[in-house]
Amino acid sequence: MSYPDSPGFKAAGPSSEAAQEMTQRATTVRERVLQFLRSQHPASFTPDQIADRLEISFLSVRPRVSELHLQGEVEPDGTRCKNTSGMSAQCWRAAKISAGGPR
């Protein structure tokens, strides 16, 4: 698998080894984030807000939201809220959900 289906890395060596070790955990976090956003649709949240609600580190959630965005599973809703550091962050929601279920 390659990014965004698994954690990315910039260079072979320690970075790629760390990404490989993180693959299973990243898959689990990605699934939890997507399930949460789908259950809350059409509401949107910053990655830090998602992390808070799922009781996991925002450092694990932020890259998973980026991966889900590249996979077309989540989309920005055009609003921004403050994140953990007090900076403005994009709010995300599950991609449009049709009457037949998630796309």
TAPESUL-V8803 format. One record per pair of residues at least 12 apart in sequence whose ideal C-beta (glycine too) atoms are under 10 Angstrom apart, sorted by sequence separation. I is the first residue (numbers start at 0). J is the second residue. If there is no record, write none. Layout:
i->(I,I)
j->(J,J)
This chain:
i->(6,32,45,46,48,49,77,78,5,6,8,36,39,46,47,50,76,77,78,5,6,32,35,46,47,49,50,75,76,78,6,45,46,49,75,76,77,2,5,6,44,45,46,75,76,5,32,35,46,47,74,75,4,5,6,7,31,32,35,46,73,74,6,34,45,46,72,73,74,5,6,32,44,73,74,4,5,28,32,61,68,72,73,74,0,3,4,28,31,61,72,6,32,68,71,5,31,49,64,67,70,4,28,35,57,58,64,0,3,57,65,67,68,28,32,46,57,61,64,67,27,28,31,32,36,31,32,72,29,33,43,72,24,28,29,32,33,36,43,57,71,27,28,31,32,43,44,48,50,51,29,30,33,43,45,47,48,50,25,28,29,32,33,42,43,45,47,48,24,28,29,32,37,41,43,45,47,48,27,28,36,37,44,45,46,47,25,26,29,30,33,36,43,45,46,47,21,25,28,29,36,45,24,33,47,26,32,33,48,21,25,29,32,45,47,49,45,46,48,49,29,45,46,48,44,45,46,45,46,43,44,45,43,44,42,43,44,43,42,43,41,42,40,41,39,40,39,40,41,7,36,37,38,40,41,6,36,37,40,6,36,37,7,35,36,3,7,32,34,37,2,3,6,33,36,5,32,33,40,3,4,7,2,3,37,2,3,37,3,4,36,3,4,2,3,34,3,33,3)
j->(18,44,57,58,60,61,89,90,18,19,21,49,52,59,60,63,89,90,91,19,20,46,49,60,61,63,64,89,90,92,21,60,61,64,90,91,92,18,21,22,60,61,62,91,92,22,49,52,63,64,91,92,22,23,24,25,49,50,53,64,91,92,25,53,64,65,91,92,93,25,26,52,64,93,94,25,26,49,53,82,89,93,94,95,22,25,26,50,53,83,94,29,55,91,94,29,55,73,88,91,94,29,53,60,82,83,89,26,29,83,91,93,94,55,59,73,84,88,91,94,55,56,59,60,64,60,61,101,59,63,73,102,55,59,60,63,64,67,74,88,102,59,60,63,64,75,76,80,82,83,62,63,66,76,78,80,81,83,59,62,63,66,67,76,77,79,81,82,59,63,64,67,72,76,78,80,82,83,63,64,72,73,80,81,82,83,62,63,66,67,70,73,80,82,83,84,59,63,66,67,74,83,63,72,86,66,72,73,88,62,66,70,73,86,88,90,87,88,90,91,72,88,89,91,88,89,90,90,91,89,90,91,90,91,90,91,92,92,92,93,92,93,92,93,92,93,93,94,95,62,91,92,93,95,96,62,92,93,96,63,93,94,65,93,94,62,66,91,93,96,62,63,66,93,96,66,93,94,101,65,66,69,65,66,100,66,67,101,68,69,101,69,70,69,70,101,71,101,72)
